[in-house]
Amino acid sequence: MTHKILIIEDEPTLARLLSYNLSQEGYEVQLADHGSEGLRTALHGLHDLIVLDIMLPGMNGFEILSRLRQHGIRTPIIILTARNAEEEVVQGLKYGADDYITKPFGVAELLARVSAVLRRTGNEGSGVSQENNGEKIIRVGELAIYPEKYEVVLHGEPITLRPKEFEVLLYLVQRPGVVITRDDLMNAVWGFDYIGGQRTVDVHVSSLRKKLEMNQQSVQIESIRGVGYKLVARKEKTH
């Protein structure tokens, strides 16, 4: 199984070093060099591990870490801190980091810590499994989502979704039972700089809900008045 790792690091040389060495170990690597871009990528993507620098342009690592945990993202995170910066380590762990590496560090230490965190967390953070052919798939009850193909199957039947409907569903399905605000959905799917209103979110959720409910209602999107939405997988009735 190939693990996907997101590196959020703005220093080009270090980013290339991390990417090269992790890729050589067989990991699939994605890079982000700006705080806001890194947060958006982490919220929107499917990653098994995030390597997060603390000092970033636009938004620092602590804010990214805090927002990810607030949004229900449980993906394991390793923070990169400066030497002798004990306060950074303490703050990072307080916000929900799984481990830390102090700069400068050796390749062997990096690979060992990455391997240890992935092994310790059992890859629970992404909620992603893989088929025998290596294709990524997310399952909630009878719902199966293929994020790499933008395909959705419910009770063995394919559901045709528009791109933004798919992205809304993907965001919700990664947080089953968790109430997601309209602002959270808008920021994750349309981006922080989107100038449209929350009505856009409501229209897409309404359309998505109708398509799910046409398939026996085993997976539903519930409205939480004045707040937002949550996805609920209902158990099948047995006779």
Secondary structure, 3 states (H helix, E strand, C coil): CCCEEEEECCCHHHHHHHHHHHHHCCCEEEEECCHHHHHHHHHHCCCCEEEEECCCCCCCHHHHHHHHHHCCCCCCEEEEEECCCHHHHHHHHHHCCCEEEEECCCHHHHHHHHHHHHHHHCCCCCCCEECCCCCEEEEECCEEEECCCCEEEECCEEECCCHHHHHHHHHHHCCCCCCEEHHHHHHHHHCCCCCCCCHHHHHHHHHHHHHHHCCCCCEEEEEECCCEEEEEECCCCCC
